Amino acid sequence: MKLRLTIGEKTSSAILYDTPSSRDFASLLPLTLQLEDYAHTEKIASLSKKLSTKDAPVGFNPSIGDLTYYAPWGNIALFYKDFDYSKGLISLGKITSGMENFAVKGSVTVKIEREK
């Protein structure tokens, strides 16, 4: 599934993988989130509900552009820097263009919707 992420006047594109966790995330769309900076590595936001972890691996080794779900906290995490393997982290998809829109200081408001 293709996604459009809008931050102000800037647009990024992403794909969601065909997994139970990703499909559960897609069911929440469209979604507007305030992504807070976390550890100068990722942008995170809590979701209104926990996502399915069915058939998910135990953890994931994220890199730049990975859109993930951190199951222990129930939040979305979008990585703008590479990071180490993290138990409880589930890959949902990948930013395919416009990653530079997220590699900024502080928080950003993003609207995430299915691309038509």
C-alpha positions as CSV (number, residue, x, y, z in Angstrom):
1,M,0.0,0.0,0.0
2,K,1.3,3.5,-0.9
3,L,1.0,6.3,1.6
4,R,1.3,10.1,1.4
5,L,2.7,11.9,4.4
6,T,2.2,15.7,4.5
7,I,4.1,18.1,6.8
8,G,2.9,21.7,6.1
9,E,3.5,22.2,2.4
10,K,5.9,19.3,2.0
11,T,5.0,15.8,0.9
12,S,6.7,12.5,1.4
13,S,5.8,9.1,0.1
14,A,6.0,5.7,1.8
15,I,4.9,2.1,1.3
16,L,3.3,-0.2,3.9
17,Y,4.2,-3.8,3.9
18,D,1.5,-6.5,3.8
19,T,1.6,-7.7,7.4
20,P,-1.0,-7.9,10.2
21,S,0.6,-5.0,12.0
22,S,0.8,-2.8,8.9
23,R,-2.8,-3.6,7.9
24,D,-3.9,-2.7,11.5
25,F,-2.1,0.6,11.2
26,A,-3.7,1.2,7.7
27,S,-7.1,0.8,9.3
28,L,-6.5,3.9,11.4
29,L,-5.8,6.1,8.3
30,P,-6.2,9.0,7.6
31,L,-4.3,10.1,10.7
32,T,-2.8,13.3,11.9
33,L,0.0,12.9,14.4
34,Q,2.4,15.1,16.3
35,L,5.7,13.3,15.9
36,E,8.1,14.2,18.8
37,D,11.8,13.8,18.5
38,Y,13.2,10.9,20.4
39,A,17.0,10.4,21.1
40,H,17.9,12.5,18.0
41,T,17.2,9.4,16.0
42,E,13.5,9.0,15.4
43,K,10.2,10.7,15.4
44,I,7.5,9.1,17.6
45,A,3.8,9.4,18.4
46,S,1.4,7.4,20.4
47,L,-1.6,5.7,18.7
48,S,-5.2,5.6,19.8
49,K,-5.0,1.8,20.1
50,K,-2.4,-1.0,20.2
51,L,-1.6,-2.6,16.9
52,S,-1.7,-6.3,16.2
53,T,1.7,-8.1,16.7
54,K,0.5,-11.3,15.1
55,D,3.3,-13.1,13.1
56,A,5.7,-10.2,14.0
57,P,9.4,-11.0,14.6
58,V,10.8,-10.5,18.1
59,G,12.6,-7.4,17.1
60,F,14.0,-5.3,14.2
61,N,17.2,-3.4,13.2
62,P,15.9,-0.1,11.9
63,S,17.6,2.1,9.3
64,I,16.9,5.6,7.9
65,G,13.4,5.8,6.5
66,D,11.9,2.8,8.4
67,L,8.4,3.3,9.6
68,T,7.9,1.1,12.7
69,Y,5.7,0.2,15.6
70,Y,7.2,-0.1,19.1
71,A,4.9,-2.6,20.7
72,P,5.9,-2.2,24.3
73,W,4.9,1.5,24.3
74,G,2.3,1.3,21.6
75,N,3.8,4.1,19.4
76,I,4.8,4.7,15.9
77,A,8.5,5.4,15.3
78,L,9.9,6.9,12.1
79,F,13.7,6.6,11.9
80,Y,15.7,9.4,10.4
81,K,19.0,7.9,11.6
82,D,20.2,4.3,11.7
83,F,19.7,2.5,15.0
84,D,20.5,-0.8,16.7
85,Y,18.4,-3.9,16.8
86,S,15.5,-3.3,19.2
87,K,13.3,-6.0,20.8
88,G,9.6,-5.2,20.4
89,L,10.2,-3.0,17.3
90,I,8.1,-4.1,14.3
91,S,8.7,-2.9,10.7
92,L,5.5,-1.4,9.1
93,G,7.0,0.1,6.0
94,K,9.5,2.5,4.5
95,I,9.7,6.2,3.4
96,T,10.4,6.1,-0.3
97,S,10.8,9.8,-0.9
98,G,11.0,13.0,1.1
99,M,12.9,11.6,4.1
100,E,14.5,15.0,4.5
101,N,11.2,16.4,5.7
102,F,11.6,14.4,9.0
103,A,15.3,15.0,9.6
104,V,14.6,18.3,11.4
105,K,15.0,19.4,15.0
106,G,12.0,19.2,17.3
107,S,8.5,17.9,16.6
108,V,6.5,17.9,13.4
109,T,2.8,17.4,12.6
110,V,2.2,14.9,9.9
111,K,-0.9,13.8,8.1
112,I,-0.7,10.2,6.9
113,E,-3.1,8.9,4.3
114,R,-3.5,6.3,1.6
115,E,-2.2,7.6,-1.7
116,K,-5.0,7.7,-4.3
